[in-house]
């Protein structure tokens, strides 16, 4: 996730939920094209953080500065290579926010996984591959896609040229 977490961190530091959501969508689409789990994880992180920032009962809570700093610390540690599973660390922080605040937000990560997997699915990859790539439960994902009618959206398809280029980049990266 080199280079991707920096964008997430900057948007989160600025409390820019709109930018985080855009980053999440961009990363989800790139993850689908490249079949990249790191980008998928970054996408889930960005989307979950964007959702937290929109909840006034969280960001106005006296606990928020401490949890915000914990999330930023997790992202910074991942940027420096000291954290290998930043999503789990952020997820634990979200659980702590729920315990401290008492509001129901503990499904933010699961919802983010399903939403970003649905975005990936909309690019043309299979539902199963999208679920696996983003760690979304296939039943939750199917339910989400069915309710949101993602399959009915008319989005630009990813051409063979972009797919071949992405595969070439992956092969080149694996050789280095």
Secondary structure as a PSIPRED ss2 file (coil, helix, strand):
# PSIPRED VFORMAT (PSIPRED V4.0)

   1 X C   1.000  0.000  0.000
   2 X C   1.000  0.000  0.000
   3 X C   1.000  0.000  0.000
   4 X H   0.000  1.000  0.000
   5 X H   0.000  1.000  0.000
   6 X H   0.000  1.000  0.000
   7 X H   0.000  1.000  0.000
   8 X H   0.000  1.000  0.000
   9 X H   0.000  1.000  0.000
  10 X H   0.000  1.000  0.000
  11 X H   0.000  1.000  0.000
  12 X H   0.000  1.000  0.000
  13 X H   0.000  1.000  0.000
  14 X C   1.000  0.000  0.000
  15 X C   1.000  0.000  0.000
  16 X C   1.000  0.000  0.000
  17 X H   0.000  1.000  0.000
  18 X H   0.000  1.000  0.000
  19 X H   0.000  1.000  0.000
  20 X H   0.000  1.000  0.000
  21 X H   0.000  1.000  0.000
  22 X H   0.000  1.000  0.000
  23 X H   0.000  1.000  0.000
  24 X H   0.000  1.000  0.000
  25 X H   0.000  1.000  0.000
  26 X H   0.000  1.000  0.000
  27 X H   0.000  1.000  0.000
  28 X H   0.000  1.000  0.000
  29 X H   0.000  1.000  0.000
  30 X H   0.000  1.000  0.000
  31 X H   0.000  1.000  0.000
  32 X H   0.000  1.000  0.000
  33 X H   0.000  1.000  0.000
  34 X H   0.000  1.000  0.000
  35 X C   1.000  0.000  0.000
  36 X C   1.000  0.000  0.000
  37 X H   0.000  1.000  0.000
  38 X H   0.000  1.000  0.000
  39 X H   0.000  1.000  0.000
  40 X H   0.000  1.000  0.000
  41 X H   0.000  1.000  0.000
  42 X H   0.000  1.000  0.000
  43 X H   0.000  1.000  0.000
  44 X H   0.000  1.000  0.000
  45 X H   0.000  1.000  0.000
  46 X H   0.000  1.000  0.000
  47 X H   0.000  1.000  0.000
  48 X H   0.000  1.000  0.000
  49 X H   0.000  1.000  0.000
  50 X H   0.000  1.000  0.000
  51 X H   0.000  1.000  0.000
  52 X H   0.000  1.000  0.000
  53 X H   0.000  1.000  0.000
  54 X C   1.000  0.000  0.000
  55 X C   1.000  0.000  0.000
  56 X H   0.000  1.000  0.000
  57 X H   0.000  1.000  0.000
  58 X H   0.000  1.000  0.000
  59 X H   0.000  1.000  0.000
  60 X C   1.000  0.000  0.000
  61 X C   1.000  0.000  0.000
  62 X C   1.000  0.000  0.000
  63 X C   1.000  0.000  0.000
  64 X H   0.000  1.000  0.000
  65 X H   0.000  1.000  0.000
  66 X H   0.000  1.000  0.000
  67 X H   0.000  1.000  0.000
  68 X H   0.000  1.000  0.000
  69 X H   0.000  1.000  0.000
  70 X H   0.000  1.000  0.000
  71 X H   0.000  1.000  0.000
  72 X H   0.000  1.000  0.000
  73 X H   0.000  1.000  0.000
  74 X H   0.000  1.000  0.000
  75 X H   0.000  1.000  0.000
  76 X H   0.000  1.000  0.000
  77 X H   0.000  1.000  0.000
  78 X H   0.000  1.000  0.000
  79 X H   0.000  1.000  0.000
  80 X C   1.000  0.000  0.000
  81 X C   1.000  0.000  0.000
  82 X C   1.000  0.000  0.000
  83 X C   1.000  0.000  0.000
  84 X C   1.000  0.000  0.000
  85 X C   1.000  0.000  0.000
  86 X H   0.000  1.000  0.000
  87 X H   0.000  1.000  0.000
  88 X H   0.000  1.000  0.000
  89 X H   0.000  1.000  0.000
  90 X H   0.000  1.000  0.000
  91 X H   0.000  1.000  0.000
  92 X H   0.000  1.000  0.000
  93 X H   0.000  1.000  0.000
  94 X H   0.000  1.000  0.000
  95 X H   0.000  1.000  0.000
  96 X H   0.000  1.000  0.000
  97 X H   0.000  1.000  0.000
  98 X H   0.000  1.000  0.000
  99 X H   0.000  1.000  0.000
 100 X H   0.000  1.000  0.000
 101 X H   0.000  1.000  0.000
 102 X C   1.000  0.000  0.000
 103 X C   1.000  0.000  0.000
 104 X C   1.000  0.000  0.000
 105 X C   1.000  0.000  0.000
 106 X C   1.000  0.000  0.000
 107 X C   1.000  0.000  0.000
 108 X H   0.000  1.000  0.000
 109 X H   0.000  1.000  0.000
 110 X H   0.000  1.000  0.000
 111 X H   0.000  1.000  0.000
 112 X H   0.000  1.000  0.000
 113 X H   0.000  1.000  0.000
 114 X H   0.000  1.000  0.000
 115 X H   0.000  1.000  0.000
 116 X H   0.000  1.000  0.000
 117 X H   0.000  1.000  0.000
 118 X H   0.000  1.000  0.000
 119 X H   0.000  1.000  0.000
 120 X H   0.000  1.000  0.000
 121 X H   0.000  1.000  0.000
 122 X C   1.000  0.000  0.000
 123 X C   1.000  0.000  0.000
 124 X C   1.000  0.000  0.000
 125 X C   1.000  0.000  0.000
 126 X C   1.000  0.000  0.000
 127 X H   0.000  1.000  0.000
 128 X H   0.000  1.000  0.000
 129 X H   0.000  1.000  0.000
 130 X H   0.000  1.000  0.000
 131 X H   0.000  1.000  0.000
 132 X H   0.000  1.000  0.000
 133 X H   0.000  1.000  0.000
 134 X H   0.000  1.000  0.000
 135 X C   1.000  0.000  0.000
 136 X C   1.000  0.000  0.000
 137 X C   1.000  0.000  0.000
 138 X H   0.000  1.000  0.000
 139 X H   0.000  1.000  0.000
 140 X H   0.000  1.000  0.000
 141 X H   0.000  1.000  0.000
 142 X H   0.000  1.000  0.000
 143 X H   0.000  1.000  0.000
 144 X H   0.000  1.000  0.000
 145 X H   0.000  1.000  0.000
 146 X H   0.000  1.000  0.000
 147 X H   0.000  1.000  0.000
 148 X H   0.000  1.000  0.000
 149 X C   1.000  0.000  0.000
 150 X H   0.000  1.000  0.000
 151 X H   0.000  1.000  0.000
 152 X H   0.000  1.000  0.000
 153 X C   1.000  0.000  0.000
 154 X C   1.000  0.000  0.000
 155 X C   1.000  0.000  0.000
 156 X C   1.000  0.000  0.000
 157 X C   1.000  0.000  0.000
 158 X C   1.000  0.000  0.000
 159 X C   1.000  0.000  0.000
 160 X H   0.000  1.000  0.000
 161 X H   0.000  1.000  0.000
 162 X H   0.000  1.000  0.000
 163 X H   0.000  1.000  0.000
 164 X H   0.000  1.000  0.000
 165 X H   0.000  1.000  0.000
 166 X H   0.000  1.000  0.000
 167 X H   0.000  1.000  0.000
 168 X H   0.000  1.000  0.000
 169 X H   0.000  1.000  0.000
 170 X H   0.000  1.000  0.000
 171 X H   0.000  1.000  0.000
 172 X H   0.000  1.000  0.000
 173 X H   0.000  1.000  0.000
 174 X H   0.000  1.000  0.000
 175 X H   0.000  1.000  0.000
 176 X C   1.000  0.000  0.000
